[in-house]
Amino acid sequence: MEQQQHTGSSEVIEQPPAVLTTKDHLYLSDMLTWNLLAMKKAHFFAGQCQDQQLKDALNQVGAMHSGHYERILTHLQSKQ
């Protein structure tokens, strides 16, 4: 089996395209779903913890994913 080599070109796109493809839309939808699920799981497990440090860490994780969710949503709403 032959392995493909990555050329390492990391082209930076200054402006996103004006039109989102179906694949783009599906990926953005998945990102929102993943962050929402991670936030809910962190909140649930924080509620199950008796160790305050672990509870605080899980709450931080939940807040981080909530922030990611809100940032993606805000970005998408500003482009409409």
Gaussian input, Z-matrix of N, CA and C with variables (Angstrom, degrees):
# hf/3-21g

backbone

0 1
 N
 C     1     B1
 C     2     B2     1     A1
 N     3     B3     2     A2     1     D1
 C     4     B4     3     A3     2     D2
 C     5     B5     4     A4     3     D3
 N     6     B6     5     A5     4     D4
 C     7     B7     6     A6     5     D5
 C     8     B8     7     A7     6     D6
 N     9     B9     8     A8     7     D7
 C    10    B10     9     A9     8     D8
 C    11    B11    10    A10     9     D9
 N    12    B12    11    A11    10    D10
 C    13    B13    12    A12    11    D11
 C    14    B14    13    A13    12    D12
 N    15    B15    14    A14    13    D13
 C    16    B16    15    A15    14    D14
 C    17    B17    16    A16    15    D15
 N    18    B18    17    A17    16    D16
 C    19    B19    18    A18    17    D17
 C    20    B20    19    A19    18    D18
 N    21    B21    20    A20    19    D19
 C    22    B22    21    A21    20    D20
 C    23    B23    22    A22    21    D21
 N    24    B24    23    A23    22    D22
 C    25    B25    24    A24    23    D23
 C    26    B26    25    A25    24    D24
 N    27    B27    26    A26    25    D25
 C    28    B28    27    A27    26    D26
 C    29    B29    28    A28    27    D27
 N    30    B30    29    A29    28    D28
 C    31    B31    30    A30    29    D29
 C    32    B32    31    A31    30    D30
 N    33    B33    32    A32    31    D31
 C    34    B34    33    A33    32    D32
 C    35    B35    34    A34    33    D33
 N    36    B36    35    A35    34    D34
 C    37    B37    36    A36    35    D35
 C    38    B38    37    A37    36    D36
 N    39    B39    38    A38    37    D37
 C    40    B40    39    A39    38    D38
 C    41    B41    40    A40    39    D39
 N    42    B42    41    A41    40    D40
 C    43    B43    42    A42    41    D41
 C    44    B44    43    A43    42    D42
 N    45    B45    44    A44    43    D43
 C    46    B46    45    A45    44    D44
 C    47    B47    46    A46    45    D45
 N    48    B48    47    A47    46    D46
 C    49    B49    48    A48    47    D47
 C    50    B50    49    A49    48    D48
 N    51    B51    50    A50    49    D49
 C    52    B52    51    A51    50    D50
 C    53    B53    52    A52    51    D51
 N    54    B54    53    A53    52    D52
 C    55    B55    54    A54    53    D53
 C    56    B56    55    A55    54    D54
 N    57    B57    56    A56    55    D55
 C    58    B58    57    A57    56    D56
 C    59    B59    58    A58    57    D57
 N    60    B60    59    A59    58    D58
 C    61    B61    60    A60    59    D59
 C    62    B62    61    A61    60    D60
 N    63    B63    62    A62    61    D61
 C    64    B64    63    A63    62    D62
 C    65    B65    64    A64    63    D63
 N    66    B66    65    A65    64    D64
 C    67    B67    66    A66    65    D65
 C    68    B68    67    A67    66    D66
 N    69    B69    68    A68    67    D67
 C    70    B70    69    A69    68    D68
 C    71    B71    70    A70    69    D69
 N    72    B72    71    A71    70    D70
 C    73    B73    72    A72    71    D71
 C    74    B74    73    A73    72    D72
 N    75    B75    74    A74    73    D73
 C    76    B76    75    A75    74    D74
 C    77    B77    76    A76    75    D75
 N    78    B78    77    A77    76    D76
 C    79    B79    78    A78    77    D77
 C    80    B80    79    A79    78    D78
 N    81    B81    80    A80    79    D79
 C    82    B82    81    A81    80    D80
 C    83    B83    82    A82    81    D81
 N    84    B84    83    A83    82    D82
 C    85    B85    84    A84    83    D83
 C    86    B86    85    A85    84    D84
 N    87    B87    86    A86    85    D85
 C    88    B88    87    A87    86    D86
 C    89    B89    88    A88    87    D87
 N    90    B90    89    A89    88    D88
 C    91    B91    90    A90    89    D89
 C    92    B92    91    A91    90    D90
 N    93    B93    92    A92    91    D91
 C    94    B94    93    A93    92    D92
 C    95    B95    94    A94    93    D93
 N    96    B96    95    A95    94    D94
 C    97    B97    96    A96    95    D95
 C    98    B98    97    A97    96    D96
 N    99    B99    98    A98    97    D97
 C   100   B100    99    A99    98    D98
 C   101   B101   100   A100    99    D99
 N   102   B102   101   A101   100   D100
 C   103   B103   102   A102   101   D101
 C   104   B104   103   A103   102   D102
 N   105   B105   104   A104   103   D103
 C   106   B106   105   A105   104   D104
 C   107   B107   106   A106   105   D105
 N   108   B108   107   A107   106   D106
 C   109   B109   108   A108   107   D107
 C   110   B110   109   A109   108   D108
 N   111   B111   110   A110   109   D109
 C   112   B112   111   A111   110   D110
 C   113   B113   112   A112   111   D111
 N   114   B114   113   A113   112   D112
 C   115   B115   114   A114   113   D113
 C   116   B116   115   A115   114   D114
 N   117   B117   116   A116   115   D115
 C   118   B118   117   A117   116   D116
 C   119   B119   118   A118   117   D117
 N   120   B120   119   A119   118   D118
 C   121   B121   120   A120   119   D119
 C   122   B122   121   A121   120   D120
 N   123   B123   122   A122   121   D121
 C   124   B124   123   A123   122   D122
 C   125   B125   124   A124   123   D123
 N   126   B126   125   A125   124   D124
 C   127   B127   126   A126   125   D125
 C   128   B128   127   A127   126   D126
 N   129   B129   128   A128   127   D127
 C   130   B130   129   A129   128   D128
 C   131   B131   130   A130   129   D129
 N   132   B132   131   A131   130   D130
 C   133   B133   132   A132   131   D131
 C   134   B134   133   A133   132   D132
 N   135   B135   134   A134   133   D133
 C   136   B136   135   A135   134   D134
 C   137   B137   136   A136   135   D135
 N   138   B138   137   A137   136   D136
 C   139   B139   138   A138   137   D137
 C   140   B140   139   A139   138   D138
 N   141   B141   140   A140   139   D139
 C   142   B142   141   A141   140   D140
 C   143   B143   142   A142   141   D141
 N   144   B144   143   A143   142   D142
 C   145   B145   144   A144   143   D143
 C   146   B146   145   A145   144   D144
 N   147   B147   146   A146   145   D145
 C   148   B148   147   A147   146   D146
 C   149   B149   148   A148   147   D147
 N   150   B150   149   A149   148   D148
 C   151   B151   150   A150   149   D149
 C   152   B152   151   A151   150   D150
 N   153   B153   152   A152   151   D151
 C   154   B154   153   A153   152   D152
 C   155   B155   154   A154   153   D153
 N   156   B156   155   A155   154   D154
 C   157   B157   156   A156   155   D155
 C   158   B158   157   A157   156   D156
 N   159   B159   158   A158   157   D157
 C   160   B160   159   A159   158   D158
 C   161   B161   160   A160   159   D159
 N   162   B162   161   A161   160   D160
 C   163   B163   162   A162   161   D161
 C   164   B164   163   A163   162   D162
 N   165   B165   164   A164   163   D163
 C   166   B166   165   A165   164   D164
 C   167   B167   166   A166   165   D165
 N   168   B168   167   A167   166   D166
 C   169   B169   168   A168   167   D167
 C   170   B170   169   A169   168   D168
 N   171   B171   170   A170   169   D169
 C   172   B172   171   A171   170   D170
 C   173   B173   172   A172   171   D171
 N   174   B174   173   A173   172   D172
 C   175   B175   174   A174   173   D173
 C   176   B176   175   A175   174   D174
 N   177   B177   176   A176   175   D175
 C   178   B178   177   A177   176   D176
 C   179   B179   178   A178   177   D177
 N   180   B180   179   A179   178   D178
 C   181   B181   180   A180   179   D179
 C   182   B182   181   A181   180   D180
 N   183   B183   182   A182   181   D181
 C   184   B184   183   A183   182   D182
 C   185   B185   184   A184   183   D183
 N   186   B186   185   A185   184   D184
 C   187   B187   186   A186   185   D185
 C   188   B188   187   A187   186   D186
 N   189   B189   188   A188   187   D187
 C   190   B190   189   A189   188   D188
 C   191   B191   190   A190   189   D189
 N   192   B192   191   A191   190   D190
 C   193   B193   192   A192   191   D191
 C   194   B194   193   A193   192   D192
 N   195   B195   194   A194   193   D193
 C   196   B196   195   A195   194   D194
 C   197   B197   196   A196   195   D195
 N   198   B198   197   A197   196   D196
 C   199   B199   198   A198   197   D197
 C   200   B200   199   A199   198   D198
 N   201   B201   200   A200   199   D199
 C   202   B202   201   A201   200   D200
 C   203   B203   202   A202   201   D201
 N   204   B204   203   A203   202   D202
 C   205   B205   204   A204   203   D203
 C   206   B206   205   A205   204   D204
 N   207   B207   206   A206   205   D205
 C   208   B208   207   A207   206   D206
 C   209   B209   208   A208   207   D207
 N   210   B210   209   A209   208   D208
 C   211   B211   210   A210   209   D209
 C   212   B212   211   A211   210   D210
 N   213   B213   212   A212   211   D211
 C   214   B214   213   A213   212   D212
 C   215   B215   214   A214   213   D213
 N   216   B216   215   A215   214   D214
 C   217   B217   216   A216   215   D215
 C   218   B218   217   A217   216   D216
 N   219   B219   218   A218   217   D217
 C   220   B220   219   A219   218   D218
 C   221   B221   220   A220   219   D219
 N   222   B222   221   A221   220   D220
 C   223   B223   222   A222   221   D221
 C   224   B224   223   A223   222   D222
 N   225   B225   224   A224   223   D223
 C   226   B226   225   A225   224   D224
 C   227   B227   226   A226   225   D225
 N   228   B228   227   A227   226   D226
 C   229   B229   228   A228   227   D227
 C   230   B230   229   A229   228   D228
 N   231   B231   230   A230   229   D229
 C   232   B232   231   A231   230   D230
 C   233   B233   232   A232   231   D231
 N   234   B234   233   A233   232   D232
 C   235   B235   234   A234   233   D233
 C   236   B236   235   A235   234   D234
 N   237   B237   236   A236   235   D235
 C   238   B238   237   A237   236   D236
 C   239   B239   238   A238   237   D237

   B1=1.4415
   B2=1.5295
   B3=1.2795
   B4=1.4536
   B5=1.5222
   B6=1.3238
   B7=1.4561
   B8=1.5148
   B9=1.3270
   B10=1.4512
   B11=1.5210
   B12=1.3095
   B13=1.4513
   B14=1.5212
   B15=1.3270
   B16=1.4591
   B17=1.5150
   B18=1.3218
   B19=1.4590
   B20=1.5225
   B21=1.3256
   B22=1.4540
   B23=1.5156
   B24=1.3188
   B25=1.4624
   B26=1.5273
   B27=1.3057
   B28=1.4637
   B29=1.5208
   B30=1.3085
   B31=1.4527
   B32=1.5257
   B33=1.3187
   B34=1.4559
   B35=1.5181
   B36=1.3143
   B37=1.4630
   B38=1.5224
   B39=1.3252
   B40=1.4646
   B41=1.5332
   B42=1.3161
   B43=1.4595
   B44=1.5222
   B45=1.3397
   B46=1.4641
   B47=1.5220
   B48=1.3234
   B49=1.4665
   B50=1.5280
   B51=1.3096
   B52=1.4679
   B53=1.5242
   B54=1.3198
   B55=1.4648
   B56=1.5244
   B57=1.3224
   B58=1.4633
   B59=1.5226
   B60=1.3050
   B61=1.4554
   B62=1.5239
   B63=1.3080
   B64=1.4605
   B65=1.5235
   B66=1.3188
   B67=1.4693
   B68=1.5305
   B69=1.3300
   B70=1.4679
   B71=1.5266
   B72=1.3147
   B73=1.4656
   B74=1.5272
   B75=1.3108
   B76=1.4656
   B77=1.5289
   B78=1.3276
   B79=1.4566
   B80=1.5258
   B81=1.3243
   B82=1.4583
   B83=1.5321
   B84=1.3091
   B85=1.4619
   B86=1.5298
   B87=1.3295
   B88=1.4674
   B89=1.5302
   B90=1.3334
   B91=1.4751
   B92=1.5241
   B93=1.3207
   B94=1.4584
   B95=1.5247
   B96=1.3198
   B97=1.4662
   B98=1.5156
   B99=1.3462
   B100=1.4685
   B101=1.5199
   B102=1.3353
   B103=1.4604
   B104=1.5202
   B105=1.3109
   B106=1.4587
   B107=1.5264
   B108=1.3088
   B109=1.4610
   B110=1.5339
   B111=1.3242
   B112=1.4664
   B113=1.5257
   B114=1.3313
   B115=1.4607
   B116=1.5252
   B117=1.3237
   B118=1.4678
   B119=1.5203
   B120=1.3368
   B121=1.4624
   B122=1.5253
   B123=1.3260
   B124=1.4675
   B125=1.5292
   B126=1.3292
   B127=1.4632
   B128=1.5340
   B129=1.3201
   B130=1.4571
   B131=1.5269
   B132=1.3332
   B133=1.4583
   B134=1.5229
   B135=1.3160
   B136=1.4676
   B137=1.5242
   B138=1.3334
   B139=1.4586
   B140=1.5137
   B141=1.3184
   B142=1.4594
   B143=1.5302
   B144=1.3337
   B145=1.4709
   B146=1.5191
   B147=1.3212
   B148=1.4566
   B149=1.5257
   B150=1.3120
   B151=1.4580
   B152=1.5297
   B153=1.3313
   B154=1.4618
   B155=1.5217
   B156=1.3378
   B157=1.4665
   B158=1.5206
   B159=1.3255
   B160=1.4588
   B161=1.5285
   B162=1.3258
   B163=1.4600
   B164=1.5361
   B165=1.3392
   B166=1.4656
   B167=1.5300
   B168=1.3367
   B169=1.4669
   B170=1.5270
   B171=1.3246
   B172=1.4660
   B173=1.5303
   B174=1.3232
   B175=1.4667
   B176=1.5273
   B177=1.3414
   B178=1.4648
   B179=1.5229
   B180=1.3248
   B181=1.4653
   B182=1.5242
   B183=1.3249
   B184=1.4596
   B185=1.5149
   B186=1.3331
   B187=1.4611
   B188=1.5287
   B189=1.3426
   B190=1.4580
   B191=1.5325
   B192=1.3324
   B193=1.4639
   B194=1.5271
   B195=1.3194
   B196=1.4567
   B197=1.5277
   B198=1.3240
   B199=1.4568
   B200=1.5172
   B201=1.3412
   B202=1.4678
   B203=1.5283
   B204=1.3346
   B205=1.4596
   B206=1.5318
   B207=1.3368
   B208=1.4608
   B209=1.5237
   B210=1.3348
   B211=1.4659
   B212=1.5292
   B213=1.3250
   B214=1.4713
   B215=1.5264
   B216=1.3305
   B217=1.4615
   B218=1.5283
   B219=1.3169
   B220=1.4680
   B221=1.5212
   B222=1.3210
   B223=1.4586
   B224=1.5321
   B225=1.3174
   B226=1.4660
   B227=1.5355
   B228=1.3074
   B229=1.4678
   B230=1.5283
   B231=1.3282
   B232=1.4658
   B233=1.5259
   B234=1.3127
   B235=1.4733
   B236=1.5141
   B237=1.3329
   B238=1.4640
   B239=1.5013
   A1=108.09
   A2=116.93
   A3=122.50
   A4=110.24
   A5=116.52
   A6=120.24
   A7=110.21
   A8=115.44
   A9=120.16
   A10=108.83
   A11=116.51
   A12=120.57
   A13=109.66
   A14=114.92
   A15=121.33
   A16=108.41
   A17=116.46
   A18=119.98
   A19=112.65
   A20=117.17
   A21=120.22
   A22=114.40
   A23=118.20
   A24=119.26
   A25=108.38
   A26=115.49
   A27=120.04
   A28=108.03
   A29=114.53
   A30=122.10
   A31=109.36
   A32=116.68
   A33=121.84
   A34=108.82
   A35=114.93
   A36=120.82
   A37=107.35
   A38=116.62
   A39=121.41
   A40=111.97
   A41=116.89
   A42=121.84
   A43=109.14
   A44=116.92
   A45=118.13
   A46=110.20
   A47=117.23
   A48=119.35
   A49=111.09
   A50=116.37
   A51=121.37
   A52=112.08
   A53=116.72
   A54=121.19
   A55=109.31
   A56=115.62
   A57=120.31
   A58=109.28
   A59=115.54
   A60=119.42
   A61=109.07
   A62=116.40
   A63=121.03
   A64=110.18
   A65=116.75
   A66=120.75
   A67=110.49
   A68=117.43
   A69=121.16
   A70=110.43
   A71=115.67
   A72=120.81
   A73=111.00
   A74=116.87
   A75=120.79
   A76=111.24
   A77=116.67
   A78=119.65
   A79=111.05
   A80=117.62
   A81=121.07
   A82=110.89
   A83=116.08
   A84=120.83
   A85=110.48
   A86=116.42
   A87=120.87
   A88=111.15
   A89=117.17
   A90=120.21
   A91=110.56
   A92=117.37
   A93=120.34
   A94=110.66
   A95=116.39
   A96=121.13
   A97=111.32
   A98=117.79
   A99=121.32
   A100=111.29
   A101=116.61
   A102=119.75
   A103=111.40
   A104=117.99
   A105=120.96
   A106=110.73
   A107=117.05
   A108=121.09
   A109=111.21
   A110=117.25
   A111=120.66
   A112=110.57
   A113=116.60
   A114=121.09
   A115=110.43
   A116=117.27
   A117=121.61
   A118=111.67
   A119=117.44
   A120=120.48
   A121=111.11
   A122=116.93
   A123=119.93
   A124=110.10
   A125=117.20
   A126=121.14
   A127=111.06
   A128=116.83
   A129=120.91
   A130=110.92
   A131=116.75
   A132=119.71
   A133=111.99
   A134=118.00
   A135=120.36
   A136=109.79
   A137=116.38
   A138=120.87
   A139=113.23
   A140=117.97
   A141=122.74
   A142=112.59
   A143=116.93
   A144=121.83
   A145=112.18
   A146=114.24
   A147=120.34
   A148=110.89
   A149=117.08
   A150=122.63
   A151=108.11
   A152=116.77
   A153=120.74
   A154=112.99
   A155=118.25
   A156=120.37
   A157=111.20
   A158=116.08
   A159=120.24
   A160=110.49
   A161=115.68
   A162=120.68
   A163=110.30
   A164=116.28
   A165=120.89
   A166=110.97
   A167=116.76
   A168=120.81
   A169=110.72
   A170=117.07
   A171=120.30
   A172=111.34
   A173=116.47
   A174=119.30
   A175=111.03
   A176=116.92
   A177=120.43
   A178=111.02
   A179=116.24
   A180=120.84
   A181=109.90
   A182=116.46
   A183=120.56
   A184=112.12
   A185=116.72
   A186=120.95
   A187=111.16
   A188=116.49
   A189=120.12
   A190=110.36
   A191=117.06
   A192=120.40
   A193=111.22
   A194=116.70
   A195=120.32
   A196=110.04
   A197=116.68
   A198=120.95
   A199=112.40
   A200=115.98
   A201=119.90
   A202=110.34
   A203=115.84
   A204=121.10
   A205=110.22
   A206=116.22
   A207=121.06
   A208=111.73
   A209=116.72
   A210=120.54
   A211=110.67
   A212=116.79
   A213=120.28
   A214=109.73
   A215=116.12
   A216=120.98
   A217=111.02
   A218=117.24
   A219=121.46
   A220=110.36
   A221=116.27
   A222=120.52
   A223=110.62
   A224=116.17
   A225=120.06
   A226=111.00
   A227=117.43
   A228=120.85
   A229=111.16
   A230=117.29
   A231=119.95
   A232=112.15
   A233=117.45
   A234=122.18
   A235=112.98
   A236=117.84
   A237=119.78
   A238=111.58
   D1=129.47
   D2=-177.58
   D3=-91.85
   D4=133.01
   D5=178.71
   D6=-92.64
   D7=141.31
   D8=176.71
   D9=-85.87
   D10=141.68
   D11=178.33
   D12=-102.57
   D13=136.53
   D14=177.20
   D15=-84.11
   D16=129.97
   D17=-176.53
   D18=-73.47
   D19=-16.85
   D20=177.02
   D21=82.85
   D22=7.01
   D23=178.36
   D24=-74.49
   D25=119.80
   D26=179.81
   D27=-116.50
   D28=84.59
   D29=-178.54
   D30=-75.48
   D31=128.14
   D32=178.94
   D33=-93.35
   D34=126.18
   D35=179.01
   D36=-96.76
   D37=119.25
   D38=-176.35
   D39=-71.64
   D40=-41.23
   D41=-178.03
   D42=-124.58
   D43=134.70
   D44=175.74
   D45=-68.61
   D46=157.37
   D47=179.19
   D48=-64.24
   D49=153.11
   D50=-178.17
   D51=-71.64
   D52=-22.49
   D53=-177.01
   D54=-119.72
   D55=134.21
   D56=174.77
   D57=-93.48
   D58=132.85
   D59=176.78
   D60=-79.36
   D61=169.82
   D62=176.01
   D63=-60.29
   D64=-39.91
   D65=178.47
   D66=-63.48
   D67=-41.86
   D68=176.97
   D69=-60.34
   D70=-46.74
   D71=-179.45
   D72=-60.07
   D73=-44.16
   D74=179.89
   D75=-64.62
   D76=-39.78
   D77=179.26
   D78=-66.52
   D79=-42.95
   D80=178.06
   D81=-63.58
   D82=-39.68
   D83=176.65
   D84=-61.84
   D85=-42.70
   D86=176.98
   D87=-62.28
   D88=-42.74
   D89=179.99
   D90=-61.45
   D91=-41.83
   D92=177.39
   D93=-62.75
   D94=-44.40
   D95=-179.87
   D96=-63.00
   D97=-44.28
   D98=-179.34
   D99=-62.30
   D100=-43.89
   D101=-179.21
   D102=-68.49
   D103=-39.12
   D104=178.11
   D105=-64.58
   D106=-43.35
   D107=179.08
   D108=-64.66
   D109=-43.86
   D110=178.87
   D111=-62.24
   D112=-40.00
   D113=178.19
   D114=-62.58
   D115=-46.25
   D116=-179.70
   D117=-64.03
   D118=-41.87
   D119=179.54
   D120=-65.47
   D121=-42.83
   D122=179.15
   D123=-62.04
   D124=-42.82
   D125=178.27
   D126=-62.68
   D127=-43.62
   D128=179.61
   D129=-61.53
   D130=-49.26
   D131=-177.01
   D132=-70.13
   D133=-31.04
   D134=175.13
   D135=-62.64
   D136=-36.63
   D137=177.74
   D138=-68.49
   D139=-20.61
   D140=-179.46
   D141=-90.11
   D142=-14.14
   D143=-173.72
   D144=-81.71
   D145=144.08
   D146=171.23
   D147=-106.11
   D148=-21.14
   D149=176.78
   D150=-77.38
   D151=115.89
   D152=-174.50
   D153=-63.75
   D154=-36.39
   D155=179.11
   D156=-64.53
   D157=-43.06
   D158=178.61
   D159=-66.33
   D160=-40.81
   D161=178.53
   D162=-60.57
   D163=-45.04
   D164=178.87
   D165=-62.70
   D166=-42.19
   D167=179.52
   D168=-62.97
   D169=-42.63
   D170=178.80
   D171=-66.42
   D172=-36.45
   D173=176.59
   D174=-66.04
   D175=-36.40
   D176=175.88
   D177=-64.62
   D178=-41.64
   D179=177.89
   D180=-61.93
   D181=-45.36
   D182=178.34
   D183=-60.69
   D184=-42.12
   D185=179.15
   D186=-65.66
   D187=-37.46
   D188=178.35
   D189=-62.51
   D190=-46.80
   D191=-179.56
   D192=-67.77
   D193=-34.35
   D194=175.92
   D195=-63.66
   D196=-41.36
   D197=177.30
   D198=-63.28
   D199=-41.07
   D200=177.50
   D201=-62.78
   D202=-44.21
   D203=179.51
   D204=-58.91
   D205=-48.84
   D206=-178.84
   D207=-64.04
   D208=-39.23
   D209=-179.34
   D210=-64.82
   D211=-43.83
   D212=178.75
   D213=-63.62
   D214=-46.13
   D215=-178.39
   D216=-62.82
   D217=-43.80
   D218=179.35
   D219=-63.00
   D220=-42.28
   D221=179.51
   D222=-62.26
   D223=-43.40
   D224=-179.63
   D225=-66.86
   D226=-39.18
   D227=-178.93
   D228=-69.62
   D229=-32.11
   D230=-179.86
   D231=-72.26
   D232=-18.98
   D233=-178.47
   D234=-89.36
   D235=-4.63
   D236=-176.64
   D237=-77.91

